[in-house]
Amino acid sequence: MLEILNLIKAVGGGVKVKSIGAWRMKVEAKKTWMEIDSLEKKRKNGWAAVGLNLIFPGFGYIYCGKILLGVIVFPVAIGILIVTIGFGAFVIYPILIIDGFLAANRYNIKLDEEIRGIMKTCPKCAEKILPEAKVCKHCSYEFPE
């Protein structure tokens, strides 16, 4: 009975389904959709990484999940700026701008791979689709129940 109550809470209460098996399928579909949605929300913006790198060298890397790299870049960049009396900025900042975009892009590519791992593949056209899909949106293949 407790399992049924937990399934009702997970599905959202007033959903009518014919069996516990159907409930489990709805709960699993909701979990995978929520997991994909939470991964989509973790995407990093290249402009934000660049802006952080320009204000505080290395913080764009920390924003993109490369904490060790950001911690190393910050004192090195500040040291170069101090030693070269600011002329090092002509070398450091173009690198930080370009690599800020690239760091965000690398992070987003990893997220895309993780999302593709959650999705199912259509056996007819080999396209990735949502796990709860009953018909492929690309080739109209109908999945068996």
N, C-alpha and C positions, 0 to 999 in steps of 0.2 A: 504493500500500500504506500509506503514511504517513497518507493521508486516512482510510482505513478504521480504522487504529489510533486516530486522534484521535476518530473517531465512536464507537468502542467505549468509550473513556474518558469521553466526554461523556454517553453513555447510561447508563453504570454497569457496563459489563462484561458480565455473564451474560445479557443480554436477547437472546432469539432473534427475529430478524426475517428475512423472506424475501429482501429486496433492499436495496441501498444507498439507493435512493429511500425505502424505508420507514424506514431508519435516519435519513436526513436529516429526514423528517417527525417522528420521535420526538425528535430533537435539537432541532428548532425548537420543538416543543410544550413541551419541558422548559425551553428558554430563555425562552419567553414566560411560562410559569407562574412561573419563578423571578423574572422581571422584575416581574410583578404582585405576587408575594409580597414582594419587596424594597420595592416602593412602599407596600404595606399596612403594613409595619413602620415606615415613616417618618411615620406619622400622629402628630399632636401632640395632647396632652391639654390641654384648656382650663384645668383646675385647676392643672396644672403651670405654665402661662403666667401665671396669676393669682398663684400663690405666688411665682414669681420676680419678678414686678412689685412685689409687696408688700415683699419682702425687699430687693431692689435694683431701684429703678425703672428700667425700660427693658430689663432682662434677659429678661423674658418675650417681648419683641419679637425679641431676638437668638435665643432658643430657637425662635421661629417663622420664622426665616430673614430677618427684617427688621433686619439688622445696623446699617445706617446710622441707621435710626430709633431703635434701642436706644441707640446711641452718643450721639445727640443728646438723647434724653429723659433719660438719667442725669444729666448735669451741670445741665440745666435744672430738673429736679425737685428735686435736692439744693439748688440755688441758691434756688428758691422756698421750700423748707422752712426754709432758714437765714434768709432775708430776713423771712419772716413769722413767725418764731420758732415754727414747727411748726403754725401755724393753716392753712397752705396744704395740709396733709394732708387737710383736709375737702373740698378741691376736687380735689387730685391723685389721691388713692387711689381714689375712686369711678370716675374716668375710667380709671385703670389696671386696675381690676378688670373693668369692662365691656369695655374694648378688649383685655384679655388673652384673654378668651373669643372675641371677634370675630376677633382675629389668628389664633388656632388654627383657628377655623372657616374663615377665608379660605384658610389653608394647606391644610387638608383638602379643601376644594372643588377647589383646583388639582390635588391628587393624584387625586381622583375623576375629573376630566376627563382626566388622563393615562392612568389605568387604562382608562377607557372608550375611549380612542383605540387601545389595544392589543387590546381585545376585538373580536369580530366581531358583526355584526348579522344577526339572522334575517330572511330575505327575506319570510317569511310574516307574522310578528307584530311585526317591527321591534324586538325586545328585544335587549339586549346579552348575549352569552354568551361563555364561555371559547373561545379560538381552537381548541383541540383537540376541542371537543364535536362529536359525530357526530349527535346528536339534540337539538333545542331543548327545554329543560326547561319552557318556557312553553306551547308549542303542539304539541309532538311532531313538528315538521317534521324530516325526515331529510335531512341534507346529503349531496350526492353525494360519492363517494370521489375 
